[in-house]
Amino acid sequence: MTVTCSSCDKNAILKRPKTGDALCKECFYFAFEEEVHHTIINANLFVKGETVAIGASGGKDSTVLAYVLKVLNERYKYGIKLILLSIDEGITGYRDDSLETVKRNEQQYEMPLKIVSYEELYGWTMDAIVKQIGLKNNCTFCGVFRRQALDRGAMMLNVDRIVTGHNADDIAETVIMNILRGDKARLRRCTAITTGTEGALPRSKPFKYTYEKEIVMYAYFKKLDYFSTECIYSPNAYRGFARTYIKDLEKIRPRSIIDIIHSGESLSFKKEVKMPTQGTCTRCHYISSNDICKACVLLEGLNRGLPRLGIGKTHKERRKVNK
Ligand SMILES: Nc1ncnc2c1ncn2[C@@H]1O[C@H](COP(=O)(O)OP(=O)(O)OP(=O)(O)O)[C@@H](O)[C@H]1O
């Protein structure tokens, strides 16, 4: 049985995961792009004349982000300059391959590309870190270093803002994880579309309300060139549980993803709840809510042959670094 597109009179070829609407390809592209455009406009994400670095991993999210931002920048004349910024974590058989995809995207989308490596910034590749610490806590090192590496790369490029491909599923997972951990500081900021407005470089998520399933569909129908292998070092069990939970909820009720984000946005905190204040690290001078930032603590642990230094309780680990 053929189903007619709910926006025009062509045959529908897909059912939108977010809304359940039956759509033809063209109407799906348009709906997808318009929603991202509305997110950008409602949050005033870009200022004319800005240079924006896209955190480009070669994966589906950031590849679709680069493509869609190019389309919207031309269609709606945002007047921004887009640059691809990739962090090479030094993971043989994974990041080296995905960076080849980003190099092709550089040509396909006519955007300049800058690659910054952990090796040049920290003197360590993830391959070397995993050799020293094993698989268990390696995501902590990778996440902390990547966050800072994106800032450092963006500052080298002198850009005004970073955007990443974090999508609605990622944000809903983070809300759930922060609730389960009782992490009030992160819970308060994890639904913000832009962070880093106090001193650091602003970092925005234009796909905040975009479902992962729709990003995959968009990439698939548009035949975009992206890298789809999972990281070889990434057990990240805790996020994995949150992810499975969200996917199960989505099967029963697709709105759950957006509802979790809206719930996170609506939370308010009592005045007595203490929040960390942003400052700068006394060692590397990048943003930190402590005297010494987490990246410096982790790095010192690696360099002193005490890789667990940065893994335990925050106050204990910092005391050891200060010795
Ligand atoms: N090595 C990297 N270099 C530059 N940006 C990165 C890198 N890794 C992640 N990012 C940015 O952070 C976002 C979220 O990263 P995450 O590791 O959750 O990957 P993901 O959800 O699989 O996204 P993607 O499909 O883009 O790889 C990415 O969309 C990208 O914008």
The ligand as an SDF file (V2000), in Angstrom:
LIG
                    3D

 31 33  0  0  0  0  0  0  0  0999 V2000
   38.0690   13.7870   17.6830 N   0  0  0  0  0  0  0  0  0  0  0  0
   37.1940   14.7610   17.5990 C   0  0  0  0  0  0  0  0  0  0  0  0
   37.5240   15.9000   16.9400 N   0  0  0  0  0  0  0  0  0  0  0  0
   36.6560   16.9290   16.8550 C   0  0  0  0  0  0  0  0  0  0  0  0
   35.4280   16.9130   17.3950 N   0  0  0  0  0  0  0  0  0  0  0  0
   35.0480   15.8130   18.0580 C   0  0  0  0  0  0  0  0  0  0  0  0
   35.9000   14.6830   18.2000 C   0  0  0  0  0  0  0  0  0  0  0  0
   35.2420   13.7300   18.8830 N   0  0  0  0  0  0  0  0  0  0  0  0
   34.0300   14.2410   19.1770 C   0  0  0  0  0  0  0  0  0  0  0  0
   33.9000   15.4920   18.6780 N   0  0  0  0  0  0  0  0  0  0  0  0
   32.7270   16.3890   18.7550 C   0  0  0  0  0  0  0  0  0  0  0  0
   31.9040   16.0200   19.8490 O   0  0  0  0  0  0  0  0  0  0  0  0
   30.6220   15.5630   19.3680 C   0  0  0  0  0  0  0  0  0  0  0  0
   30.1170   14.3980   20.2120 C   0  0  0  0  0  0  0  0  0  0  0  0
   31.0900   13.4150   20.2190 O   0  0  0  0  0  0  0  0  0  0  0  0
   30.8220   11.8970   20.5760 P   0  0  0  0  0  0  0  0  0  0  0  0
   32.1120   11.2960   20.9630 O   0  0  0  0  0  0  0  0  0  0  0  0
   29.6550   11.8000   21.4780 O   0  0  0  0  0  0  0  0  0  0  0  0
   30.5650   11.2660   19.1660 O   0  0  0  0  0  0  0  0  0  0  0  0
   29.2790   10.9030   18.3490 P   0  0  0  0  0  0  0  0  0  0  0  0
   28.0080   11.1310   19.1200 O   0  0  0  0  0  0  0  0  0  0  0  0
   29.5350    9.5900   17.7590 O   0  0  0  0  0  0  0  0  0  0  0  0
   29.3950   12.0600   17.2580 O   0  0  0  0  0  0  0  0  0  0  0  0
   29.9670   11.8970   15.7940 P   0  0  0  0  0  0  0  0  0  0  0  0
   28.9340   11.0360   15.1150 O   0  0  0  0  0  0  0  0  0  0  0  0
   30.0570   13.2770   15.2250 O   0  0  0  0  0  0  0  0  0  0  0  0
   31.3090   11.2170   15.9530 O   0  0  0  0  0  0  0  0  0  0  0  0
   30.8590   15.1950   17.9230 C   0  0  0  0  0  0  0  0  0  0  0  0
   29.6780   15.2770   17.1620 O   0  0  0  0  0  0  0  0  0  0  0  0
   31.8860   16.2230   17.4950 C   0  0  0  0  0  0  0  0  0  0  0  0
   31.2780   17.4620   17.1890 O   0  0  0  0  0  0  0  0  0  0  0  0
  1  2  1  0
  2  3  1  0
  2  7  2  0
  3  4  2  0
  4  5  1  0
  5  6  2  0
  6  7  1  0
  6 10  1  0
  7  8  1  0
  8  9  2  0
  9 10  1  0
 10 11  1  0
 11 12  1  0
 11 30  1  0
 12 13  1  0
 13 14  1  0
 13 28  1  0
 14 15  1  0
 15 16  1  0
 16 17  2  0
 16 18  1  0
 16 19  1  0
 19 20  1  0
 20 21  2  0
 20 22  1  0
 20 23  1  0
 23 24  1  0
 24 25  2  0
 24 26  1  0
 24 27  1  0
 28 29  1  0
 28 30  1  0
 30 31  1  0
M  END
$$$$
